[in-house]
Amino acid sequence: MGNVCRFHDIKYDTNLHEEFTAWLKKKEIKWGNRKYVFPKEQLSLEQVLHNIIELQPIHSIFTLFMLTSGLRTHEARIVFENHKKFCHDGVLEIFWNRKTKNANATFCLPALHDKMDRKFVFDYDHFKGLGCELRYLRKLNFTVNATKLDPLLAEFMQGRRGNVSQRHYFLPLLTNNKKKWTRIWNDIVKLT
């Protein structure tokens, strides 16, 4: 339908495609064969942890890593599969900068440390049982870190604040807060 509307717009100089997409948004219609529609209400951290337990072991470990690290899905896959390269004494030093997306540094949960460095076939179908999109884990991570640790540090760990030039300021902050962060996330993850 979208392509037909575009063709009609080009041939007859109309704005049918804009009207069509506005109507789709108004009616909240989404297209796609493999798109899973998750509930709009926010899942609690406890519910997400319960759903993580139900996943296959490798996917469960990966989603726990995403939840505790706060990395985007693509970043988490690279770091998960090449863990030894990035982990330095419990701190994952990434410092990537791609256009508007940054990844700075975050912590590595000791309980997951030895379970990473494994390649696996990644397919979003494997995470259907999670009950939410994988990117929702990043929001949960930020909420926990900002409320229980330090809001400024939480923004840095998610790549929202600071950059490579400020790493000398934030890395000591990470080191100083490592024990507290580990204690917070150990208490959360022990529910799984």
N, C-alpha and C positions, 0 to 999 in steps of 0.2 A: 504494500500500500504506500509506504514511504517513497519508494522509487517511482511509482506511478504518479504520485503527487509532484515529485521533483520534475519528472518529464513534462507534466502538464504545466508547471510553473515556467519552465524554459520555453516550451512551445508557444504558450499563450500569454506569457508575461503576467502571471498571477502570483498570489501568495498562498496557495492552497496548502503547501507543505507546512508553513508556519501555523496555519489554522489547525491542521491535522495534528501536529505535535502538541499544540496548546490543548486541544481536546483530549489527547491521550493523557497528558499530565493532570488535567482536571478530573478525569475519570479514574486516574491512578492505574492505568493499564500498562503492563510491562511485557515485552516480547522476549523470547529466547527459550530454547528447548531445555537447556541445562541450568537454567537459573532457578535457584531454590528461593522460595519466598518465606522468609523468617518472620516471626511475629514482631510487630512494631514495638511492643512493650519491652522494656529492658529486663534481661535476665539477671538474677542475683548472682553474686560470685559463687555462692554455695551451689546453685543450680548448674552453673557452668562447670564447676569442679566435679559434680556428680556425673555430668555428661561426658567429661573427659575420661573418667574411669571406664566408661562403656566402649570407648574406641579401642581399636587394635593397639597392641603395645607400642609399636614404633610411632604411630600417630598420636597416641596418648603422651608419649615423651615429648614429641615435637610441639604439641599444643601447650603442654606445661611450660616448655621453653619459651614459646611465644608469649604466654601469659606473664611469666616472670621477667622476661627481658624487655617486653614492650616494643620489639622490633616489628617492622612491616613484614608481611608474608615473604616477599622476595628476599629481603635482607636476612630474615630468620633462616631461610633455607640455606643460603650461602654460609652463614656463620655456623649453623648446625652441622653441615656436612664437612666443614673445615675448621672445626672447633679449636684444635691445637694451634692453628695459625693465629687466631685472634685472642685467645684467653691467656692473660698474663697475671698470674697470682689472683685469680678470681674476678678480674676485671676484663671485660671484652672491649678492647680498644679497636674501634672500627674506623671512625672518622672518614666517612664517605660524603661526598657533596655532589649531588646530581640535580641540577637546575633548582627546583623549589624543594626538593627532598634532601634532608640531611640525616645522617646517622652518626652519632658521636661515640659515646661509650656507655656501657651499662654493666651490670653485674652478672656473674654466672653462679647460679644456685649450686652449692656443693653436692646436693642430692642428685642433680642431673649431670654433673661434670663428666663422670666416666661413662655415661650412657649416650654421649653424642659422638661426633666424628663418624657417622654412619650415613651412607647414601641410601636413599629409598625412592621409590616411584611416587611422585607427588601427583595427586589427582584430587580435585575438590570433592569428588564423590566420596572419598574416604572420610570426609569430615562432616557429612550430612547429620550424623547423630549428635553433633555438638550443640545443635539448636540455635546457633547464631552464626554469623559470618566470622571468618577468622580475624578480620580486622577489628571486630568488637573486643577481642582480647587485649588489644593495644589500649583501648579506652579504659578497660578494667584496670590494667596495669598503671596507667596514669592516675586514676582515682586513688588507688591504694598508695602509690608512692607520694602523691601530693598531700594526702591527708595524714599519712602516718610517718612520713620521712621528712621531706623538704620540697615545697612547690618549685623552687628555682632549680633544684637538682633534678626533679622529675621532668621538667621541661628540657633540661640539657640532655638527659638520658634518652628522650624521645626525639632529639634532633631539632627541637623548636627554639632553643636558645644556645648561644655560643657557636663557635666554629673552631676550626683547627688552631687558629691563633690563640684561642682562649683555653686550649686544652691544659696548659700549665696552671691555670687557675682552678679548673674543675676537677682534674685528676686527683689532686690532694683532697678535695671535698669528697670524691668517691671513696678514697682510701679511708678517710675519717668516718664515713657512714656505712662502711661495708658490713661491720658486725651487726649494726642495728637493722640494715636491710635484710641480711641473712636471717636474723631472728624473726622479723616480720613475715617474710615469705615462707620460712620453715613452718611457722604456726599455721599459715594458710594452706600450704601444700600438704601438710600432714593429714588433712581431711580426706585426701585421695587415697 
